Amino acid sequence: MRTTLKDISDKSGYTLATVSRALNDNPLVNIKTRKKINAIANELGYVRNNGFAISATTNSSTIVGVVVPDITNPYFPLLVKGIQDRLSTEGLSVFLCNSNSDPKTETECVRMLVDSKVRGIIMDPISDNSYKKLRYIDDKIPVIFTSNIPKGVNANYITIDNYAAAQIATSYLISLGHVNIACLCGNEETDTFHTRFTAYCDTIKKHFSNINRNLIIKTFPSREGGFDATRKIMGKNERPTAFFASNDSIALGVLEYLWKHGFDVPKDISVIGIDDVEYASLPKINLTTIEEPRYLLGQTAAQSMIDLFEQSENIKEPIQVVISPKLVIRNTCGKARNYTL
């Protein structure tokens, strides 16, 4: 008879959750306890399935796969921490994959997770095409999308209201008297950046009728992308008085360029981003931005995955959660020159 986690729990005296964490080398369990549980597991002849632990109560994997496009992006660590913290309370562990914003690598990550029989997948897709890669997955493996959600698909997802986020950011700059507002937008292949760009355009048209296309640049959503896009914008005859960056990484690149070239932010030029990553609040940055509660998003995604595990197979309604964004005012936005209330 196959040895189960319950057998190890009964012999060791530890709970199923603790046994599962120990066998997955979870740091929440101290080293001494991990060694003791692993010794008992070896004594009983416990064998993992494809290298992943199996739950004694569900006879399924205790691993949830998480796929993100760029682990070096400061947006993702807190999101993943939220996922891991919530799943760990249920004796579940995270297997993290970095797709490196590459479609081929993303496909390989998904296939590896499915072949390893993970219990579920939480994924921040790099494009709308990402959903197609999941169509061959058995219906018994639930998938939840975070942040970037596929268009026209009745899928499970957790995200913020991206339209509202960009609308709030652009409207705030307009309220300070800015007219020439540059937009540095990320990858339009994702719903996130497409929606943020649409909201920027709609808000500009609402207040000024016309959109100045010379002030719009599509760029890679990174600090380097923001720096290069700012260089291009500032090299034009008509310069903006403010920058709307569609994420904080781009905004950091904007600030880096402006400071390097002697501009006073916000006296000369204002900058606003979206995400509110950790560095945004650092004293020398103090970026005005739109808060995206990434830890809450991660926790909500994890809880939704747990809910999917417990759902009846007859329930087909997807879990779809949209969280409202919030303006965080710091020191990178000011009134446009010659502006009076």
PERAFEN-V518055 format. One record per backbone hydrogen bond with DSSP energy under -0.5 kcal/mol. NH is the residue of the N-H (numbers start at 1). CO is the residue of the C=O. E is the energy in kcal/mol with one decimal. If there is no record, write none. Layout:
# PERAFEN-V518055
[[NH | CO | E] [NH | CO | E]]
This chain:
# PERAFEN-V518055
[[8 | 4 | -1.6] [9 | 5 | -2.7] [10 | 6 | -2.9] [11 | 7 | -2.0] [12 | 8 | -2.5] [13 | 9 | -2.4] [19 | 15 | -2.4] [20 | 16 | -2.7] [21 | 17 | -2.4] [22 | 18 | -2.6] [23 | 19 | -2.4] [24 | 20 | -1.1] [25 | 22 | -1.5] [26 | 21 | -3.0] [29 | 26 | -2.0] [34 | 30 | -2.4] [35 | 31 | -2.6] [36 | 32 | -1.9] [37 | 33 | -2.7] [38 | 34 | -2.6] [39 | 35 | -2.1] [40 | 36 | -2.0] [41 | 37 | -2.4] [42 | 38 | -2.3] [43 | 39 | -2.2] [44 | 40 | -2.2] [45 | 41 | -0.5] [45 | 42 | -0.6] [46 | 41 | -3.0] [49 | 52 | -2.0] [50 | 48 | -0.7] [52 | 49 | -2.6] [55 | 60 | -3.6] [59 | 55 | -1.5] [62 | 53 | -2.0] [64 | 93 | -2.8] [65 | 120 | -2.5] [66 | 95 | -2.5] [67 | 122 | -2.4] [68 | 66 | -0.5] [68 | 97 | -2.4] [73 | 70 | -1.7] [76 | 73 | -1.7] [77 | 73 | -0.5] [79 | 75 | -0.7] [80 | 76 | -2.8] [81 | 77 | -2.3] [82 | 78 | -2.1] [83 | 79 | -1.8] [84 | 80 | -2.9] [85 | 81 | -3.0] [86 | 82 | -1.6] [87 | 83 | -2.4] [88 | 84 | -2.5] [89 | 85 | -0.7] [89 | 86 | -0.7] [90 | 87 | -1.7] [91 | 88 | -1.6] [92 | 87 | -2.2] [93 | 62 | -2.7] [95 | 64 | -2.1] [96 | 94 | -0.6] [97 | 66 | -3.2] [99 | 68 | -2.9] [99 | 97 | -0.6] [101 | 69 | -0.8] [102 | 99 | -1.8] [106 | 102 | -2.7] [107 | 103 | -2.2] [108 | 104 | -2.2] [109 | 105 | -2.5] [110 | 106 | -2.2] [111 | 107 | -2.5] [112 | 108 | -2.4] [113 | 109 | -2.2] [114 | 110 | -2.4] [115 | 111 | -2.9] [116 | 112 | -1.6] [117 | 114 | -1.6] [118 | 113 | -1.9] [119 | 63 | -3.0] [120 | 63 | -0.7] [121 | 142 | -2.3] [122 | 65 | -3.0] [123 | 121 | -0.5] [123 | 144 | -2.9] [124 | 67 | -2.9] [125 | 123 | -0.8] [125 | 148 | -0.7] [128 | 189 | -1.6] [130 | 127 | -1.4] [131 | 128 | -1.1] [132 | 129 | -0.9] [133 | 129 | -0.7] [133 | 130 | -1.0] [134 | 131 | -1.7] [135 | 132 | -1.1] [137 | 134 | -1.3] [141 | 138 | -2.3] [142 | 119 | -0.7] [142 | 140 | -0.8] [144 | 121 | -2.5] [145 | 156 | -2.5] [146 | 123 | -2.0] [147 | 158 | -2.0] [148 | 146 | -2.0] [149 | 147 | -0.6] [153 | 150 | -0.8] [155 | 153 | -2.0] [156 | 143 | -0.5] [157 | 319 | -2.2] [158 | 145 | -2.5] [159 | 321 | -2.3] [161 | 323 | -2.1] [162 | 160 | -1.5] [165 | 161 | -2.1] [166 | 162 | -2.0] [167 | 163 | -2.3] [168 | 164 | -2.8] [169 | 165 | -2.0] [170 | 166 | -2.6] [171 | 167 | -2.5] [172 | 168 | -2.0] [173 | 169 | -1.7] [174 | 170 | -2.1] [175 | 171 | -2.2] [176 | 172 | -0.8] [176 | 173 | -0.7] [177 | 174 | -1.9] [178 | 173 | -1.9] [181 | 179 | -1.6] [182 | 180 | -0.7] [182 | 242 | -2.9] [183 | 215 | -2.9] [184 | 182 | -0.5] [184 | 244 | -2.4] [185 | 183 | -0.7] [185 | 217 | -2.1] [190 | 187 | -1.4] [194 | 190 | -2.0] [195 | 191 | -2.6] [196 | 192 | -2.1] [197 | 193 | -2.3] [198 | 194 | -2.2] [199 | 195 | -2.3] [200 | 196 | -2.0] [201 | 197 | -2.5] [202 | 198 | -2.7] [203 | 199 | -2.3] [204 | 200 | -2.5] [205 | 201 | -2.6] [206 | 202 | -1.9] [207 | 203 | -1.4] [208 | 204 | -3.0] [209 | 205 | -1.7] [210 | 208 | -2.7] [213 | 211 | -1.1] [215 | 212 | -1.9] [216 | 213 | -1.5] [217 | 183 | -2.4] [219 | 185 | -3.0] [222 | 220 | -2.8] [226 | 222 | -2.4] [227 | 223 | -2.4] [228 | 224 | -2.4] [229 | 225 | -2.2] [230 | 226 | -2.1] [231 | 227 | -2.0] [232 | 228 | -1.7] [233 | 229 | -2.3] [234 | 230 | -3.0] [235 | 231 | -0.8] [236 | 233 | -1.6] [239 | 237 | -0.8] [241 | 180 | -2.2] [242 | 180 | -1.3] [243 | 270 | -2.5] [244 | 182 | -3.3] [245 | 243 | -0.6] [245 | 272 | -2.8] [246 | 184 | -2.4] [248 | 274 | -1.6] [251 | 247 | -1.9] [252 | 248 | -2.4] [253 | 249 | -1.5] [254 | 250 | -1.9] [255 | 251 | -2.6] [256 | 252 | -2.5] [257 | 253 | -2.1] [258 | 254 | -2.6] [259 | 255 | -2.9] [260 | 256 | -2.1] [261 | 257 | -1.6] [262 | 259 | -1.5] [263 | 258 | -2.7] [265 | 263 | -0.7] [266 | 264 | -0.6] [268 | 264 | -3.7] [269 | 264 | -1.4] [270 | 241 | -2.1] [271 | 332 | -2.9] [272 | 243 | -2.1] [273 | 288 | -1.6] [275 | 290 | -3.1] [280 | 277 | -1.5] [281 | 278 | -1.2] [282 | 279 | -1.6] [285 | 282 | -2.0] [286 | 282 | -2.6] [287 | 280 | -2.3] [288 | 271 | -0.6] [289 | 328 | -2.1] [290 | 273 | -0.6] [291 | 289 | -0.5] [291 | 326 | -3.6] [292 | 275 | -1.9] [293 | 291 | -0.5] [294 | 292 | -2.0] [297 | 293 | -2.6] [298 | 294 | -2.6] [299 | 295 | -2.7] [300 | 296 | -2.9] [301 | 297 | -2.4] [302 | 298 | -2.4] [303 | 299 | -2.7] [304 | 300 | -2.5] [305 | 301 | -2.0] [306 | 302 | -2.3] [307 | 303 | -2.5] [308 | 304 | -2.2] [309 | 305 | -2.0] [310 | 306 | -1.4] [311 | 307 | -0.8] [311 | 308 | -0.6] [315 | 312 | -1.7] [316 | 314 | -0.6] [320 | 318 | -0.6] [321 | 157 | -2.5] [323 | 159 | -2.8] [326 | 291 | -1.0] [328 | 289 | -3.2] [329 | 327 | -0.6] [330 | 328 | -0.5] [331 | 286 | -2.3] [336 | 176 | -2.7] [339 | 336 | -1.7]]
